[in-house]
Amino acid sequence: MFEIYRSKHNPHHYVAVAAGDGQENAQGIRESQNLAFLTHVAVDGDPRIAFDAALAKSRIARDGFYAFEVTTRIREHAE
């Protein structure tokens, strides 16, 4: 399970940490005044827009966290 946090200052920036991870980087993310908890994502759940669980696992193993950016825009349906 991953914990997803969103930047309070930039709505496009997100950070994921492994649920239950007690290492310093994960704790720093959880305690950050700049991030707010958003949701949980299953490790081997269905693929999600803008979240790659395999890449998250790799980066968390290497860095202790996985930072990513999501940009959305409204698209008008053209017929």
All heavy atoms as an XYZ file, in Angstrom:
626
protein
N       0.850     -1.169      0.000
C       0.000      0.000      0.000
C       0.898      1.236      0.000
O       1.913      1.267      0.681
C      -0.888     -0.028      1.249
C      -1.901      1.076      1.341
S      -3.318      0.958      0.259
C      -4.103     -0.532      0.801
N       0.509      2.223     -0.775
C       1.204      3.502     -0.814
C       0.341      4.566     -0.160
O      -0.884      4.518     -0.238
C       1.464      3.947     -2.264
C       2.369      3.038     -3.031
C       1.850      2.170     -3.976
C       3.731      3.052     -2.821
C       2.672      1.331     -4.699
C       4.564      2.218     -3.535
C       4.035      1.349     -4.477
N       0.989      5.534      0.473
C       0.324      6.727      0.975
C       0.673      7.845     -0.001
O       1.835      8.048     -0.320
C       0.852      7.101      2.369
C       0.618      6.043      3.408
C       1.389      6.319      4.688
O       2.007      7.399      4.823
O       1.379      5.436      5.553
N      -0.345      8.556     -0.493
C      -0.127      9.639     -1.448
C      -0.390     10.969     -0.751
O      -1.432     11.158     -0.124
C      -1.067      9.511     -2.670
C      -0.997      8.108     -3.288
C      -0.756     10.609     -3.694
C       0.354      7.715     -3.843
N       0.573     11.872     -0.889
C       0.473     13.210     -0.317
C       0.509     14.234     -1.444
O       1.192     14.032     -2.448
C       1.636     13.472      0.656
C       1.558     12.585      1.872
C       2.034     11.278      1.836
C       0.972     13.038      3.033
C       1.936     10.447      2.941
C       0.867     12.214      4.150
C       1.359     10.924      4.093
O       1.241     10.112      5.186
N      -0.206     15.319     -1.268
C      -0.269     16.385     -2.280
C       0.312     17.661     -1.700
O       0.078     18.002     -0.534
C      -1.717     16.621     -2.682
C      -1.870     17.601     -3.831
C      -3.316     17.695     -4.258
N      -3.417     18.386     -5.540
C      -4.540     18.571     -6.173
N      -5.668     18.107     -5.679
N      -4.557     19.206     -7.321
N       1.031     18.382     -2.539
C       1.610     19.651     -2.127
C       0.508     20.645     -1.797
O      -0.479     20.760     -2.524
C       2.489     20.217     -3.243
O       2.875     21.548     -2.954
N       0.688     21.388     -0.722
C      -0.265     22.436     -0.356
C      -0.037     23.698     -1.191
O      -0.908     24.556     -1.252
C      -0.113     22.790      1.127
C      -0.538     21.674      2.056
C      -0.334     22.089      3.504
C      -0.760     20.985      4.448
N      -0.501     21.371      5.857
N       1.115     23.795     -1.823
C       1.479     25.005     -2.559
C       1.439     24.840     -4.073
O       1.345     25.815     -4.796
C       2.868     25.477     -2.134
C       2.976     25.649     -0.652
N       2.365     26.679      0.023
C       3.593     24.905      0.294
C       2.607     26.567      1.317
N       3.348     25.496      1.514
N       1.543     23.606     -4.549
C       1.506     23.338     -5.982
C       0.592     22.141     -6.216
O       0.975     21.007     -5.934
C       2.899     23.065     -6.529
C       2.905     22.932     -8.035
O       1.915     22.506     -8.633
N       4.008     23.261     -8.653
N      -0.606     22.355     -6.711
C      -1.583     21.263     -6.847
C      -1.184     20.183     -7.853
O      -1.861     19.176     -7.952
C      -2.853     21.988     -7.296
C      -2.374     23.239     -7.944
C      -1.124     23.630     -7.202
N      -0.081     20.373     -8.555
C       0.391     19.367     -9.510
C       1.414     18.416     -8.911
O       1.764     17.423     -9.529
C       1.009     20.041    -10.739
C       0.087     20.992    -11.421
N      -1.066     20.591    -12.053
C       0.130     22.330    -11.553
C      -1.686     21.647    -12.557
N      -0.984     22.718    -12.255
N       1.932     18.709     -7.739
C       3.006     17.924     -7.136
C       2.477     16.961     -6.084
O       1.715     17.351     -5.200
C       4.053     18.843     -6.511
C       4.829     19.610     -7.520
N       5.796     20.509     -7.172
C       4.803     19.625     -8.879
C       6.319     21.043     -8.261
N       5.717     20.521     -9.303
N       2.932     15.716     -6.193
C       2.523     14.649     -5.295
C       3.756     13.872     -4.852
O       4.767     13.848     -5.531
C       1.587     13.671     -6.006
C       0.305     14.304     -6.470
C       0.244     15.006     -7.667
C      -0.853     14.199     -5.709
C      -0.930     15.597     -8.095
C      -2.038     14.781     -6.135
C      -2.061     15.473     -7.325
O      -3.213     16.056     -7.741
N       3.623     13.188     -3.708
C       4.690     12.334     -3.204
C       4.039     11.064     -2.669
O       3.007     11.120     -2.005
C       5.487     13.034     -2.078
C       6.568     12.119     -1.543
C       6.090     14.343     -2.566
N       4.676      9.930     -2.959
C       4.201      8.646     -2.450
C       5.264      8.049     -1.538
O       6.455      8.147     -1.822
C       3.914      7.687     -3.606
N       4.812      7.443     -0.452
C       5.683      6.664      0.415
C       5.000      5.333      0.671
O       3.783      5.205      0.508
C       5.993      7.381      1.754
C       6.787      8.649      1.521
C       4.747      7.681      2.541
N       5.785      4.347      1.070
C       5.216      3.045      1.389
C       4.504      3.130      2.736
O       5.051      3.670      3.699
C       6.312      1.993      1.429
N       3.295      2.628      2.789
C       2.546      2.615      4.044
C       3.322      1.805      5.076
O       3.866      0.749      4.766
C       1.158      2.017      3.825
N       3.414      2.333      6.277
C       4.109      1.632      7.350
C       5.615      1.820      7.355
O       6.282      1.344      8.259
N       6.158      2.502      6.356
C       7.601      2.745      6.288
C       7.982      3.720      7.395
O       7.453      4.823      7.470
C       7.951      3.331      4.919
C       9.445      3.518      4.698
O      10.224      3.419      5.674
O       9.839      3.759      3.548
N       8.883      3.305      8.253
C       9.294      4.144      9.370
C      10.619      4.844      9.156
O      11.144      5.470     10.073
N      11.171      4.748      7.937
C      12.458      5.380      7.672
C      12.331      6.908      7.694
O      11.254      7.474      7.580
C      12.988      4.918      6.322
C      13.302      3.430      6.296
C      13.873      3.017      4.966
O      14.971      3.437      4.614
N      13.115      2.216      4.235
N      13.482      7.558      7.809
C      13.527      9.005      7.966
C      12.833      9.754      6.824
O      12.081     10.702      7.073
C      14.989      9.451      8.060
C      15.164     10.919      8.357
C      16.619     11.300      8.527
O      17.464     10.424      8.780
O      16.898     12.500      8.393
N      13.073      9.369      5.568
C      12.446     10.086      4.442
C      10.927      9.975      4.484
O      10.222     10.964      4.270
C      12.971      9.572      3.101
C      14.331     10.118      2.766
O      14.753     11.147      3.290
N      15.042      9.445      1.883
N      10.416      8.782      4.742
C       8.960      8.595      4.798
C       8.356      9.407      5.943
O       7.314     10.059      5.773
C       8.616      7.115      4.951
N       9.010      9.396      7.091
C       8.507     10.173      8.222
C       8.540     11.668      7.913
O       7.631     12.405      8.269
C       9.324      9.877      9.489
C       8.998      8.530     10.102
C       7.535      8.385     10.449
O       6.783      7.710      9.729
N       7.097      9.003     11.523
N       9.582     12.110      7.215
C       9.676     13.519      6.833
C       8.535     13.935      5.924
O       7.997     15.045      6.052
N       8.157     13.048      5.003
C       7.026     13.328      4.110
C       5.756     13.457      4.941
O       4.979     14.399      4.781
C       6.866     12.215      3.052
C       8.092     12.139      2.133
C       5.572     12.386      2.261
C       8.402     13.369      1.343
N       5.513     12.499      5.829
C       4.290     12.512      6.644
C       4.197     13.748      7.538
O       3.110     14.251      7.777
C       4.243     11.258      7.519
C       4.001      9.998      6.752
C       3.859      8.813      7.694
N       3.826      7.596      6.923
C       4.870      6.768      6.798
N       6.003      7.010      7.428
N       4.753      5.695      6.051
N       5.328     14.224      8.022
C       5.341     15.346      8.963
C       5.515     16.693      8.278
O       5.466     17.733      8.937
C       6.461     15.128      9.980
C       6.225     13.894     10.837
C       7.439     13.493     11.652
O       8.457     14.219     11.644
O       7.375     12.422     12.296
N       5.690     16.701      6.977
C       5.927     17.940      6.244
C       4.752     18.903      6.373
O       3.590     18.511      6.226
C       6.167     17.642      4.763
O       6.228     18.847      4.029
N       5.071     20.161      6.611
C       4.049     21.201      6.663
C       3.591     21.592      5.258
O       2.593     22.283      5.101
C       4.598     22.437      7.387
C       4.956     22.162      8.834
C       3.753     21.745      9.650
O       2.728     22.403      9.645
N       3.872     20.636     10.355
N       4.324     21.144      4.233
C       4.025     21.514      2.852
C       3.173     20.480      2.116
O       2.781     20.706      0.979
C       5.326     21.719      2.075
C       6.134     22.849      2.648
O       5.599     23.885      3.006
N       7.435     22.653      2.767
N       2.925     19.338      2.758
C       2.172     18.253      2.121
C       0.953     17.883      2.960
O       0.976     17.988      4.184
C       3.057     17.019      1.956
C       4.293     17.193      1.079
C       5.228     16.007      1.246
C       3.888     17.364     -0.372
N      -0.094     17.429      2.279
C      -1.302     16.954      2.952
C      -1.629     15.554      2.436
O      -1.546     15.294      1.225
C      -2.475     17.884      2.669
N      -2.004     14.652      3.345
C      -2.380     13.302      2.934
C      -3.573     13.377      1.983
O      -4.524     14.122      2.212
C      -2.743     12.459      4.159
C      -3.219     11.088      3.783
C      -2.325     10.108      3.400
C      -4.569     10.799      3.779
C      -2.770      8.844      3.033
C      -5.027      9.544      3.414
C      -4.117      8.562      3.042
N      -3.507     12.583      0.905
C      -4.584     12.571     -0.082
C      -5.327     11.244     -0.094
O      -6.539     11.200      0.046
C      -4.023     12.870     -1.470
C      -5.023     12.886     -2.612
C      -6.017     14.033     -2.440
C      -4.294     13.015     -3.943
N      -4.590     10.121     -0.259
C      -5.255      8.828     -0.414
C      -4.267      7.687     -0.259
O      -3.056      7.909     -0.185
C      -5.940      8.740     -1.802
O      -6.777      7.591     -1.844
C      -4.924      8.686     -2.924
N      -4.801      6.477     -0.240
C      -3.988      5.262     -0.296
C      -4.151      4.645     -1.683
O      -5.230      4.732     -2.275
C      -4.455      4.236      0.742
C      -4.074      4.585      2.127
N      -4.945      5.161      3.013
C      -2.898      4.447      2.795
C      -4.332      5.351      4.175
N      -3.086      4.937      4.058
N      -3.095      4.011     -2.176
C      -3.142      3.294     -3.455
C      -2.557      1.914     -3.210
O      -1.478      1.778     -2.615
C      -2.327      4.025     -4.546
C      -2.260      3.201     -5.821
C      -2.923      5.391     -4.836
N      -3.242      0.876     -3.680
C      -2.766     -0.494     -3.521
C      -1.501     -0.730     -4.339
O      -1.349     -0.193     -5.432
C      -3.853     -1.478     -3.957
N      -0.605     -1.529     -3.794
C       0.662     -1.823     -4.469
C       0.419     -2.526     -5.792
O       1.015     -2.189     -6.800
C       1.575     -2.682     -3.567
C       2.778     -3.188     -4.326
C       2.000     -1.891     -2.358
N      -0.454     -3.516     -5.812
C      -0.696     -4.227     -7.058
C      -2.134     -4.077     -7.516
O      -2.728     -4.986     -8.039
C      -0.298     -5.696     -6.993
C      -0.313     -6.294     -5.616
O      -0.509     -5.580     -4.642
O      -0.117     -7.508     -5.509
N      -2.658     -2.891     -7.332
C      -4.009     -2.605     -7.793
C      -4.015     -2.285     -9.278
O      -3.005     -2.351     -9.958
N      -5.163     -1.936     -9.775
C      -5.302     -1.570    -11.183
C      -4.466     -0.328    -11.480
O      -4.292      0.537    -10.615
C      -6.771     -1.273    -11.516
C      -7.631     -2.516    -11.445
O      -7.098     -3.622    -11.673
O      -8.835     -2.376    -11.151
N      -3.963     -0.215    -12.704
C      -3.218      0.992    -13.084
C      -4.087      2.239    -12.910
O      -5.298      2.183    -13.070
C      -2.904      0.769    -14.567
C      -3.021     -0.688    -14.769
C      -4.057     -1.164    -13.787
N      -3.450      3.335    -12.568
C      -4.158      4.591    -12.357
C      -3.515      5.666    -13.206
O      -2.332      5.628    -13.486
C      -4.094      4.996    -10.886
C      -4.796      4.001     -9.995
C      -4.513      4.337     -8.539
N      -5.129      3.365     -7.686
C      -6.292      3.513     -7.103
N      -6.995      4.605     -7.274
N      -6.784      2.575     -6.340
N      -4.290      6.641    -13.563
C      -3.760      7.766    -14.315
C      -2.670      8.423    -13.477
O      -2.871      8.735    -12.312
C      -4.871      8.780    -14.648
C      -5.876      8.148    -15.607
C      -4.287     10.070    -15.210
C      -7.093      8.991    -15.865
N      -1.505      8.606    -14.069
C      -0.382      9.339    -13.476
C       0.271      8.650    -12.289
O       1.069      9.252    -11.603
C      -0.797     10.750    -13.086
N      -0.035      7.382    -12.024
C       0.645      6.694    -10.936
C       1.073      5.324    -11.403
O       0.256      4.501    -11.791
C      -0.245      6.571     -9.697
C       0.514      6.036     -8.512
C       1.308      6.883     -7.771
C       0.461      4.710     -8.176
C       2.041      6.398     -6.694
C       1.178      4.215     -7.107
C       1.968      5.061     -6.363
N       2.372      5.083    -11.372
C       2.959      3.823    -11.800
C       3.498      3.118    -10.562
O       4.539      3.508    -10.021
C       4.074      4.122    -12.800
C       4.747      2.892    -13.351
O       4.734      1.837    -12.680
O       5.307      2.980    -14.449
N       2.799      2.095    -10.090
C       3.190      1.412     -8.853
C       4.574      0.782     -8.954
O       5.341      0.824     -7.994
C       2.151      0.355     -8.492
N       4.919      0.212    -10.096
C       6.237     -0.413    -10.255
C       7.339      0.637    -10.137
O       8.358      0.421     -9.466
C       6.325     -1.147    -11.589
N       7.159      1.773    -10.777
C       8.144      2.847    -10.687
C       8.200      3.401     -9.263
O       9.282      3.686     -8.745
C       7.809      3.959    -11.680
C       8.830      5.090    -11.792
C      10.203      4.562    -12.170
C       8.358      6.111    -12.821
N       7.047      3.523     -8.622
C       7.012      4.000     -7.238
C       7.813      3.064     -6.334
O       8.605      3.519     -5.509
C       5.571      4.118     -6.748
N       7.626      1.745     -6.480
C       8.385      0.776     -5.669
C       9.879      0.962     -5.872
O      10.648      0.971     -4.907
C       8.000     -0.653     -6.057
C       6.713     -1.140     -5.496
C       6.599     -2.627     -5.755
C       5.260     -2.959     -6.322
N       5.068     -4.374     -6.582
N      10.286      1.111     -7.128
C      11.702      1.277     -7.455
C      12.278      2.536     -6.817
O      13.354      2.514     -6.216
C      11.858      1.332     -8.977
O      13.133      1.770     -9.340
N      11.574      3.653     -6.964
C      12.075      4.925     -6.422
C      12.048      4.940     -4.894
O      12.937      5.503     -4.261
C      11.266      6.098     -6.963
C      11.433      6.328     -8.442
C      12.914      6.597     -8.776
N      13.086      7.010    -10.145
C      13.406      6.200    -11.152
N      13.606      4.920    -10.930
N      13.546      6.656    -12.366
N      11.035      4.330     -4.284
C      10.980      4.265     -2.826
C      12.128      3.406     -2.297
O      12.764      3.756     -1.298
C       9.612      3.756     -2.349
C       8.549      4.838     -2.605
C       9.643      3.366     -0.873
C       7.122      4.374     -2.413
N      12.425      2.317     -2.981
C      13.560      1.481     -2.583
C      14.870      2.260     -2.675
O      15.757      2.119     -1.833
C      13.624      0.230     -3.451
N      14.993      3.099     -3.689
C      16.221      3.867     -3.902
C      16.296      5.111     -3.024
O      17.335      5.407     -2.438
C      16.318      4.275     -5.368
C      17.650      4.957     -5.728
C      17.664      5.466     -7.137
N      16.911      6.728     -7.186
C      16.650      7.371     -8.307
N      17.027      6.893     -9.460
N      15.971      8.502     -8.271
N      15.176      5.868     -2.930
C      15.198      7.191     -2.304
C      14.382      7.297     -1.021
O      14.459      8.304     -0.331
C      14.656      8.246     -3.282
C      15.441      8.278     -4.590
O      16.659      8.077     -4.559
O      14.804      8.511     -5.637
N      13.512      6.339     -0.770
C      12.642      6.415      0.403
C      11.313      7.089      0.119
O      10.442      7.131      0.971
N      11.147      7.630     -1.084
C       9.902      8.276     -1.484
C       9.853      8.310     -3.012
O      10.839      8.045     -3.682
C       9.793      9.699     -0.917
C      10.854     10.640     -1.444
C      10.599     11.445     -2.540
C      12.100     10.703     -0.846
C      11.575     12.301     -3.032
C      13.081     11.549     -1.327
C      12.811     12.345     -2.428
N       8.690      8.655     -3.560
C       8.493      8.779     -4.999
C       7.733     10.072     -5.244
O       6.578     10.201     -4.848
C       7.701      7.575     -5.517
C       7.216      7.659     -6.944
C       8.077      7.947     -7.992
C       5.885      7.420     -7.247
C       7.626      7.997     -9.300
C       5.421      7.461     -8.558
C       6.299      7.743     -9.567
O       5.852      7.797    -10.868
N       8.395     11.049     -5.829
C       7.754     12.330     -6.135
C       7.318     12.322     -7.597
O       8.050     11.853     -8.465
C       8.718     13.484     -5.887
N       6.122     12.822     -7.857
C       5.633     12.874     -9.237
C       4.716     14.069     -9.400
O       4.297     14.688     -8.431
C       4.931     11.566     -9.630
C       3.744     11.183     -8.792
C       2.465     11.338     -9.290
C       3.911     10.644     -7.535
C       1.361     10.960     -8.531
C       2.813     10.259     -6.765
C       1.540     10.412     -7.272
N       4.451     14.413    -10.643
C       3.635     15.582    -10.959
C       2.465     15.148    -11.828
O       2.614     14.303    -12.701
C       4.482     16.613    -11.709
C       3.721     17.858    -12.100
C       4.634     18.907    -12.708
O       5.519     19.389    -12.003
O       4.450     19.205    -13.892
N       1.321     15.732    -11.571
C       0.132     15.468    -12.374
C      -0.418     16.806    -12.840
O      -0.648     17.697    -12.035
C      -0.960     14.733    -11.556
C      -2.212     14.535    -12.403
C      -0.443     13.410    -11.041
N      -0.601     16.936    -14.130
C      -1.189     18.146    -14.691
C      -2.467     17.744    -15.410
O      -2.456     16.845    -16.244
C      -0.226     18.819    -15.690
O       1.001     19.089    -15.014
C      -0.806     20.100    -16.232
N      -3.543     18.382    -15.064
C      -4.813     18.094    -15.730
C      -5.335     19.370    -16.366
O      -5.025     20.474    -15.917
C      -5.865     17.565    -14.740
O      -6.073     18.527    -13.725
C      -5.429     16.250    -14.128
N      -6.080     19.189    -17.414
C      -6.723     20.336    -18.040
C      -8.059     19.880    -18.598
O      -8.234     18.725    -18.968
C      -5.863     20.955    -19.131
C      -5.588     20.063    -20.302
C      -4.588     20.719    -21.257
N      -4.177     19.784    -22.262
C      -4.675     19.720    -23.482
N      -5.624     20.567    -23.866
N      -4.251     18.822    -24.346
N      -8.979     20.768    -18.643
C     -10.309     20.464    -19.158
C     -10.231     20.428    -20.677
O      -9.681     21.329    -21.305
C     -11.330     21.508    -18.687
C     -11.423     21.463    -17.170
C     -12.676     21.307    -19.361
C     -12.239     22.578    -16.567
N     -10.764     19.367    -21.246
C     -10.842     19.249    -22.701
C     -12.293     19.263    -23.096
O     -13.094     18.522    -22.565
C     -10.235     17.915    -23.157
C      -8.780     17.975    -23.384
C      -8.233     16.665    -23.881
N      -9.018     16.105    -24.968
C      -8.781     14.896    -25.474
N      -7.854     14.138    -24.970
N      -9.525     14.446    -26.470
N     -12.597     20.111    -24.015
C     -13.958     20.140    -24.532
C     -14.104     19.046    -25.573
O     -13.219     18.829    -26.377
C     -14.244     21.498    -25.180
C     -14.149     22.668    -24.223
C     -15.164     22.584    -23.093
O     -16.268     22.052    -23.293
O     -14.846     23.059    -22.010
N     -15.215     18.340    -25.517
C     -15.460     17.277    -26.481
C     -15.892     17.906    -27.806
O     -16.855     18.672    -27.869
C     -16.553     16.341    -25.979
C     -16.841     15.223    -26.918
N     -15.927     14.219    -27.138
C     -17.901     14.959    -27.693
C     -16.443     13.369    -28.024
N     -17.640     13.805    -28.361
N     -15.144     17.612    -28.844
C     -15.464     18.169    -30.162
C     -16.097     17.069    -31.022
O     -15.583     15.985    -31.126
C     -14.208     18.702    -30.838
N     -17.196     17.373    -31.618
C     -17.856     16.394    -32.487
C     -17.739     16.779    -33.930
O     -17.597     17.865    -34.334
C     -19.326     16.288    -32.111
C     -19.464     15.647    -30.755
C     -20.923     15.392    -30.428
O     -21.743     15.165    -31.339
O     -21.240     15.394    -29.248
